[in-house]
């Protein structure tokens, strides 16, 4: 028994000697000998004969609130060899966070998702070592940055305040406001439109992008989305009114002013003062909220009871400090008051009844003339005041600059007409009655042939100008009452004496004229015979056209065109010619 014990002690001492003089080789987790070189001296070993180890952490970048962070590092021993397949423990501010195993190259990496508030945190990576490796640890700092809530106004409005998480922020020039939140969660975002101040525009809350139509919106933090808030904009818009010539119109004359937006909103004002009106509305598109500028049309402007614009013809957008120049359909009315027979100025003034029933008096000048400017289009009536004659009311539909000529039948006109009627009646009564003739001669005390019936009859007919002829019956004609109907029944001698050409020649000229002018130009008021007769009269006696026109019941222009047309047609035949001095010459 003692011998066995001594042997055992000898073996144990030998093993102890070997262990102190030759270190053991490290073994991997798979049982194979690690390919690390054998240390050359004992000082490379750590405490209790273990290899020292080092943990190196990659620098942690700043991490946003609520975002995962990645922890990376390397574990190696004192010889620079990677420590493989070892579990590294991770603490966050002294609280266990998790563990990660090293790879074959001694590296490790793990993503951590932790709901952390904004701030700085201490990360500790450590392991407890093995019988071969000594324990080691290291620390690093993790920075959690606050979450940014980005709020964008549509349209971009500067100076609009918001509150969120007990913070107050104001939008910048680009309409963007940013709130920094230190802790994840749901927060109430409020837009304070009542605290927005601007002299040129006003705003009201429209909507949020997420179908919310209340000024308060619940926002989940953190969020990568931009929070869009839509705002309705109002601007102060004035109007200036001008007439068609560009002259200003007093706004006090405007009794009603109506405009309509492209969205169908109608606004009615009763004076020309500036008004706050909507400038834009918010619409949702596929890409987000969008501002829709409002186009306005002028529907009506009422002046003196009449609309003086064409509907929707003038259109405007609203801009800061905008002033709309609106053109009004205002016209001028000139009134001339003359005596109906003598064309003398009559009356002192004229009353004008406006479309709204108002009556205004305008004085006439010495020539019986007045011009009234800046009148609204519409229906008016004029009445002459101060004339000694019949009442004369003239309706006027004013849709352009217009002249109104008032011919007044005065008492003087009535007196003259009455006297002429009496004289005509008396002449008809005395005509062909010798007894009345002698009675008149005895009453007037005339003697001789002063009242000879033939002489009296001749004086009753207007005196001829240069040319007169006597018919079969002795009736006296001149160009002022010469018609073909009156002379065609004459005998040939009287016809030639009256017309100046043979009947056959006249009929030949008339036949040629009818064939030549048939279907040529617009029809004349005169038949071909009277056209030919008129032309012969003109070239024989050369009266003024102004004298011929009333005789034939046509205008001077018709006389001029008739003479030219007939002359050109007859000369075209080659048989007839006209001379200024010789009169009518027949070939």
C-alpha positions, 0 to 999 in steps of 0.5 A: 500500500505504501509502495503504490502511494509513493508511485502515485506521488512520483507521477504527480510530481512529474506532472506538476513539473511538466506543467510548470515548465511547458505551457499547454496549447490553446484549443478551439471550440471544435477541439483542434489545436489553435494555429497560434505559435507557442509563446517564447517566454512566460511573461506573455501569459496573463494572470494565473497563466492565462492569455490577456484579451482586448475588446475593441468597439467601432465608434458608434455614429449618432442614432436618431430617436426610435432608430436601431443602432449597430454594435460592432467590435473585435476581440483578440488576445495578447498575441494579436490572435482573434478570440473565436466563438466567444460570447460578448455581453453588452450592457447599456448604462449598467443594464444588461442589453444582450450578447453576441458571439465572435466570428472566426476572425474575432469580430462581432456585430449586432443590431439592437432595437431599443426605445431610447429617449434622446441623450447620451448612453454608455455601452459596455462590452465584456466577457468573463474569459476562460481557463485559457483567456483572461476576462476583458471589457471596454466602453463606448458612448451611444448618442441618441439624437432628437426626432425632427417633426417637419411641418410644411404649410401649403402654400408657403406661409412665413410666421405661422406658429405651431405648438407640439410637446410644450414647444412653440415653433414658427414657420420660416420663409419657405413655410417650414417649421421643425419641432425636435422631440426627445421621446417617442410617442403620440403628440398633439400638433396644433396650428395657431392661425388666430395668432398669425398677423399680416397686413396684406393677407389673412389665412384660415385652416383648411385641412391636413394631408391625412384627411383631418379637418381640425386644427389639431392633429395627432402625430406619431413620433418618430416619423419620416413623413413631412406633415402638410397643413393646408391653409386658405388665403384671403387678400385685401383687394380694391377696385378702380372704375374707369370709363371706356376712355380711361377716365376714373368713375366715382365709386359712389356711383356704384350701387352694386358690384358682383364677382364670382370665383371659378369655384362658384362662390359669388360675392356681392358688394354695395360700394367700391371699398376694398374687400377681403376675399379668398385668394386660394383654396387647398386641393389634395393631389396624388403628390400631396396638398396643392394650392389652387389660385382662385380666378374671379370674373366680374358678373355685374356692376350697377350704375344708375340702375343699369349693369355696365359690364359684360358678364365674365368678360373681365377676369382677375387673380388676387395678389397682395395689395391688388387693385382691379381696374374695371372698365365700365360701359359708360357713354355720352349723349348729345341732345340738340333741340330745334324748331320743327320748321325753322330749325331755330334753337328752342328750349332752355334745358332738357330733363333726362330720365335715368334707368333707375327712374331718377330725373336730372336736368341739363341746361342747353347752350345758346345753340340748343345743344348739350352733351352729357358724359359718363352715362350707363348703358340702358334705356333713357328718355329726354324731354325738352323744358322751356319750349313754347310748343308741343310736349316732346318726349324721346326714348333713347336706348343708349348702347353707344355714344349717341346724338339725339335731335329733338325737333319741336313743333312750336306754337309759331310752327302751328301758326304758320301751318295754319295760315298756309292751310287757310291760304291753300284752302282759299286758293282752291276756293278761288281757282276757276271761279270768276265771280270770286275773282272779281269779288276779290279784285273789287275788295282789293281794289285792283284794276287791269290785268293784275288779277287776270286768271291766267296770270294768277294761275301762272304765279301760283306755280313756282317760277321755273329755273331756266327751263319751263314748258307748257303742256297741251292744257297750258299747264306750266312745268319745270324740273321740280315737278317734271315726271314722265307720267305727267308728260307721256300723254302730251302730243309730240310737239308738246313732248319735244318742247317739254322734254327737249328731244323727240318722243322717238329719240327718248323712247330709243334712249329709254329702250337702250337704257333698260337693256343696259341697266337691267340687273346692274347694281341695286334697284333705284327708287326711280324708274328708268324713264324718270332716271333718263328724264332726270339726267336730261334735265341736269345736262340741259339746265345744270341745276344743283343736285341739291335742288333736283333731289327733293323734286324726285324724292331721293337723296343727293347721292341717288341723284349723283349715282343716277346721272353717272350711271345713265350718262355712262350707259348712253355714251357706251352706245355710241349714239349719244353724247353729253356736253357741259355747255351744249347740253344733250347732243344726239348723234 
